[in-house]
């Protein structure tokens, strides 16, 4: 249910629409060589892309991969047609760059890893309201295949069919990996 008191939901929708329009204008300007427009796009989207890189490949090389994504985006700006939001286009490009980097590093996609003890080495915290769970660390402990599917589905909002196509797996494998990731996280959080 949306909060419509004092026009908050309407104002938020309008702000998002203005941002999307600004991104489209900036993308067109950047495609024609305007570096300032590209810098605005970078500033608006770098945090989301960096977060995606940290989760999908490794916190150790997330900065480098994020830079690669934005270099590739600069090169491919002419292919952005504005049919979807710029953020959606950039996210898709980022996933492709990250998967390509994984392949070039020789990292194998683990479709199923039988490591039930993945969270055993991770210290759990007492269940007090003052202490939050370190989800980034917990997600990083997931097996690679389960982590990729969890991030793409639950964090980034992709559908199983889209995940399957991106990762070269079946939708059923995607669903199984998501279930496995959730169960492992649940087990860790209830310890």
C-alpha positions as MATLAB code, in Angstrom:
seq = 'XXXXXXXXXXXXXXXXXXXXXXXXXXXXXXXXXXXXXXXXXXXXXXXXXXXXXXXXXXXXXXXXXXXXXXXXXXXXXXXXXXXXXXXXXXXXXXXXXXXXXXXXXXXXXXXXXXXXXXXXXXXXXXXXXXXXXXXXXXXXXXXXXXXXXXXXXXXXXXXXXXXXXXXXXXXXXXXXXXXXXXXXXXXXXXX';
ca = [
       0.000    0.000    0.000;
       1.393    3.381   -0.939;
       1.475    6.335    1.389;
      -0.488    9.086   -0.318;
      -0.731   11.430    2.653;
       0.299   14.926    1.710;
       0.973   13.793   -1.859;
       4.180   11.934   -0.918;
       3.698    9.043   -3.350;
       2.751   11.358   -6.181;
       5.772   13.573   -5.525;
       8.108   10.560   -5.392;
       6.695    9.268   -8.693;
       7.216   12.679  -10.273;
      10.797   12.897   -8.984;
      11.570    9.446  -10.433;
      10.049   10.467  -13.771;
      12.189   13.628  -13.855;
      15.319   11.601  -13.018;
      14.529    9.102  -15.783;
      14.006   11.934  -18.271;
      17.238   13.605  -17.151;
      19.105   10.305  -17.631;
      17.748    9.977  -21.163;
      18.782   13.535  -22.012;
      22.209   13.042  -20.408;
      22.680    9.756  -22.282;
      21.939   11.485  -25.600;
      24.311   14.339  -24.757;
      27.029   11.943  -23.597;
      26.657    9.860  -26.768;
      27.416   13.002  -28.735;
      30.580   13.565  -26.684;
      29.426   15.679  -23.704;
      31.720   14.541  -20.863;
      29.791   16.545  -18.246;
      26.560   14.726  -19.108;
      28.370   11.412  -18.805;
      29.769   12.467  -15.434;
      26.211   13.113  -14.199;
      25.186    9.628  -15.356;
      28.213    8.172  -13.602;
      27.459    9.937  -10.316;
      23.793    8.865  -10.430;
      24.537    5.179  -11.023;
      28.014    4.328   -9.694;
      26.873    3.198   -6.228;
      24.380    0.672   -7.614;
      26.869   -0.733  -10.139;
      29.631   -0.983   -7.517;
      27.261   -2.816   -5.176;
      26.348   -5.241   -7.953;
      30.036   -5.883   -8.724;
      30.846   -6.469   -5.046;
      28.110   -9.045   -4.765;
      28.512  -10.810   -8.084;
      32.263  -11.108   -8.406;
      34.323   -9.981   -5.409;
      34.786   -6.994   -3.124;
      38.508   -7.152   -3.951;
      38.058   -6.211   -7.600;
      34.727   -4.368   -7.431;
      36.371   -0.962   -8.022;
      38.155   -2.195  -11.124;
      35.087   -3.940  -12.510;
      32.937   -0.861  -11.859;
      35.424    1.206  -13.834;
      35.298   -1.352  -16.653;
      31.490   -1.130  -16.690;
      31.541    2.628  -17.100;
      34.248    2.492  -19.765;
      32.130   -0.025  -21.672;
      29.036    2.145  -21.143;
      30.879    5.135  -22.643;
      31.814    3.020  -25.667;
      28.281    1.632  -26.066;
      26.229    4.786  -25.383;
      25.240    4.972  -29.028;
      23.360    1.670  -28.602;
      21.111    3.092  -25.861;
      17.773    3.715  -27.583;
      15.784    4.954  -24.606;
      13.241    2.130  -24.808;
      13.990    1.288  -21.159;
      15.334    3.413  -18.341;
      19.038    4.212  -18.598;
      19.594    2.506  -15.237;
      18.076   -0.704  -16.577;
      20.262   -0.581  -19.689;
      23.365    0.116  -17.592;
      22.535   -2.685  -15.166;
      22.212   -5.191  -18.007;
      25.526   -4.004  -19.458;
      27.124   -4.318  -15.993;
      25.923   -7.908  -15.596;
      27.436   -8.759  -18.992;
      30.764   -7.116  -18.096;
      30.870   -8.881  -14.726;
      30.093  -12.272  -16.243;
      32.742  -11.653  -18.904;
      35.287  -10.743  -16.247;
      34.471  -13.906  -14.313;
      35.087  -15.935  -17.452;
      38.361  -14.146  -18.205;
      39.569  -14.767  -14.657;
      38.817  -18.440  -15.127;
      36.257  -18.417  -12.360;
      33.897  -21.283  -12.841;
      30.228  -20.741  -12.207;
      29.211  -23.147   -9.498;
      25.764  -24.343  -10.399;
      25.599  -26.457   -7.319;
      28.088  -26.564   -4.534;
      27.439  -28.931   -1.682;
      28.898  -26.799    1.050;
      26.359  -26.914    3.829;
      29.028  -25.647    6.212;
      29.556  -22.351    4.383;
      28.382  -20.363    7.406;
      30.053  -22.455   10.107;
      33.187  -20.283   10.122;
      31.123  -17.111   10.364;
      30.493  -15.957   13.918;
      26.840  -15.330   14.605;
      25.671  -12.417   16.692;
      23.252  -12.488   19.596;
      19.688  -11.821   18.549;
      19.379   -8.422   20.170;
      17.643   -5.515   18.494;
      20.746   -3.327   18.874;
      22.893   -5.548   16.699;
      22.140   -5.994   13.035;
      23.226   -8.944   10.931;
      26.036   -8.323    8.479;
      24.183   -9.353    5.345;
      27.040   -8.439    3.018;
      29.307  -10.938    4.772;
      26.557  -13.554    4.910;
      25.815  -13.150    1.204;
      29.530  -13.308    0.399;
      29.705  -16.700    2.175;
      27.106  -18.241   -0.121;
      28.362  -20.603   -2.831;
      28.965  -18.642   -6.051;
      26.004  -19.987   -8.013;
      23.566  -19.458   -5.158;
      25.000  -15.994   -4.462;
      24.664  -14.890   -8.093;
      21.046  -16.011   -8.307;
      20.183  -14.539   -4.883;
      21.652  -11.138   -5.778;
      20.105  -11.040   -9.238;
      16.652  -12.152   -8.023;
      16.180  -10.821   -4.496;
      18.426   -7.762   -4.622;
      18.275   -6.627   -8.236;
      14.774   -7.879   -9.111;
      15.452  -10.071  -12.137;
      12.992  -12.839  -13.036;
      14.172  -16.455  -13.107;
      13.957  -16.591  -16.891;
      16.213  -13.520  -17.196;
      18.684  -14.977  -14.692;
      18.711  -18.278  -16.557;
      19.461  -16.530  -19.827;
      22.203  -14.372  -18.291;
      23.961  -17.205  -16.487;
      23.409  -19.952  -19.045;
      21.352  -22.136  -16.732;
      17.735  -23.255  -16.696;
      14.988  -21.377  -14.864;
      14.578  -24.448  -12.651;
      18.244  -24.298  -11.631;
      17.807  -20.606  -10.867;
      14.830  -21.366   -8.627;
      16.707  -24.166   -6.881;
      19.752  -21.968   -6.272;
      17.560  -19.174   -4.902;
      15.828  -21.579   -2.535;
      19.177  -22.967   -1.416;
      20.598  -19.483   -0.804;
      17.564  -18.459    1.226;
      17.714  -21.635    3.327;
      21.420  -21.161    4.030;
      20.854  -17.535    5.017;
      17.880  -18.474    7.182;
      19.906  -21.176    8.955;
      22.677  -18.675    9.629;
      20.341  -15.969   10.865;
      18.508  -18.258   13.282;
      21.650  -19.686   14.915;
];
